[in-house]
Amino acid sequence: MILQGTLVNVAAIAAGCLIGRWAGSFLSARMRQTLMVGLGLAVLLIGLQLALQSRQLMIVIGSLIFGGMIGEAVGIERRLEEFGQRLQRRFSGMGTIAEGFVTASLLYCVGAMAIMGSLQDGMGGKPTILYAKAALDGVASIALASTLGIGVLFSVVPLFLYQGAITLLAELASSILTDAVVTEMNAVGGLLILAIAIDLMGIKRLPVGNLLPSVFVVIGLLWAFGMA
């Protein structure tokens, strides 16, 4: 069944959020902070592994620059935060919904597993990558929901739209995403995941949303310079 992997991913996040929301009442503030740091370190490792795969450093740098310019012009981060704020007003008193929504949306959508898993699903293969991602996201959602609240649950909307769109366009994309392209997309995605980890550990909040177009700018640059 098409989109099966994405649906399983969404279900795992929803279940994790419900568990995390319930468990949150039994966790002290110090315990929640420790959980966030632990999750941040795990995300940091994932980002490093992906970023270090790059073989075309200048392409990565160019993608981040041009992708950041596009993201700033469109105002992706601002739009995500405004949507989160609307949810915050709608569900006031139920936690830091805006922060939870933005953080979780970026964490679940950025990275190789979301892209490659959706392609695998769309091209008719068993969506094993998305099954593995679902397990990871489910565990992460428990930690996130216990600390950031119910806003994490709303992240399933952009996740479904993002992975669903890639799945449905997989046949076309497979002719464009060569091994070289996938490697550099992974590298850029890994750097964005590093930025998310820095935020999760409370070091500094970075405008990761505005850098999201960088993952796709990679494709254009590699093909334009004949490196794909």
N, C-alpha and C positions, 0 to 999 in steps of 0.2 A: 504494500500500500504506500503510495507516494505521500511524503511528509510524515511518515511514521516516526522517523528518528527525531524530528523536531517536536512532534506531539509528545513523545516520551520525555524529551528534554524539558518541555513546559510542565508536564505532570510532576517530574522530579523536583523542579524548583518550587512549584506550588506546595507539594508535600513538605519539603524542607522548610519553607516559610512558615507553614502552620505549626510544625514542630518547634521551630526556633522561636516563634511568637509565644507559644505556650511555655517553653523552657526559659524564656527570658525573665519571667517573673520570679524564677528561682535562682537567678544568677546575680551576684553582686556587681557593682560598677567596676571593681578591680578585675573580676573574672572576665567581664565583657571586654575590657581593654586588652587583657592578655589574649583573648580569643582573636581579637582584631589584629594584634601584632603577629600572632602565629599565622593567621590567614594571609596577612601581608607578606610575610617571609616566604610562604609557599608560592604565592603569586609572583613574587620577585624571582624565584628560581625558574618558574615557567617562562617568564619574560626573558631572562638571561639566556636560557637554552635556545629560544627562538631567535633572539637578536644576534647571537654569535654565529648563526648559520650563514650570514651574509657573505657574498663573494663580490659584491659590487657596492662598496661603501659610498661612492659618490652618488649612485642612484638612490640609496637610502636617504642621504642628506638632502638631495634635490626633492625627493618625494615629500619629506617632512616640511621643507620650506614652502613648496607650491601647495601641498595639501593643507598646510596651516593657513595660508593666504585664502584658499577657497573656504575653509571652515570659518574663518573670521568674517569673510564677506557674507556668507550665508547666515552666520550666527548660530551654529549648531548647538554649542554649549548653552547659549542664552535661551534658545528654544526648549532645550531639554529641561533647563532649570525652571522656566516659566510653566511648562507642563507639570513639573513636579510641584511647583508652588500652588497650582490650581488644585492638585490632588491634596496638598497640605491643608488648604482652606476647606476643601470638601470633607476631609476626614480629620479635622483638628482634634487634638487630644489623643491620637493613636500612635504617636511617635514622630520621629524626624523623617517624614515621608519623602520630601524633596530630595534630601541627601541619599536616602536609601534607594530611591528610584534611579537617580542618576548614576550612583556608584555601581549598583547591580547591573543596570543596562549596559554600561561600558564593559564591565567585567565579563558578562556572559556573551556579548556580541563581538568583542575584539579578540582576534587570535586565529591561529591556523585551524583549530578543531572545528570552529563554527563554519569556516569557509569550506575546508576539505570534506568535513562530514556532510555538509549539505550537498556538495557536488557528488559524493558517493551515493547518497540517498537518491538524488535526482537522476543519476545515470543507471539506476536499476539494481545497484548492489545492495547487499544487506548493510544497513546503516550502523556498522559496528563502531565507527568513530563517534557518532552522535550518542550512541549508548554509553560509551565511556565518558563522554562529555557530560551526559545527564547525571551520571554518578558523581562526578566532581562538582557539578553545579548544585546538585542536591545537598551535598555536604556543606558547600560554601554558603548556600542559602540559609541553612540552620544557623550558622555563625552570624551572617549578616542580619537576618531578621531578629535574632536575639539582641542585637546591639543597635540596629538602625530602624527597626520597626517594620510595620506592614507595607511601607513604601516599596520594599524589595519585591513584593508579590507583583506589583504593576509592571515590573521589568519584563514579564513574560510577553507583553504586547509588542514592544520593539523587537524582542527576540524572535517571536513567531513571524513577524513581517520580514525581518532581515534574513533569517535562515530559510523561510519559506520562499522568498523571492529568488535566492540563490539556487535552491533546489529546483524550482520551476524553470530556471534559465540554465540549468546545468549542461544540457546538450550543446547549447551555443557556446557557453563559457569554456567547455573542455577543449575546444580548438584554440582558444586564446591563452589559457593558463598552462604554459609549458613548465617543465621542471625548473628552469631558471626563474621564471616569473613567480612561481609558487614559493621558491626559496627566499626571494627578496620581499615578497608580501609577508611571509612569516617573520622576516627580520624586522620590518617596520611594525608589524603587529606586536612583536615581542617588546619593542621599545615603548609602545603605548601601554602594554601590560605592566612594564616597569614603572611607568608614571602612575598607574593605578595603585601599584603596591606602595609607592611612596605616600600616596594619599591615605591608604588603608592603615598604614603605620603611624599616621598623624604627623608626618614630617612636614609636608607641604602639599597643598591642593593645586594641581596643575590643570590647565584647560584641555584635557584629553579629548573632549568631544569635538573641539575645533580642529583637532589633528586627525580625526577619523578618515577624511578624504585621502590622506596620505597613502593608506593601504591600497587604494585603487589608482592613485596617480602613478604608482610603481609600474602598473601594466602599460600605461601610455609611454612612459619614459623608456622602458626596456624595448618596446617595439619601435619607438621612434629612432633609437640609436642602434637598432639591429642587434640587440643583445638577447632577444627572446628566443 
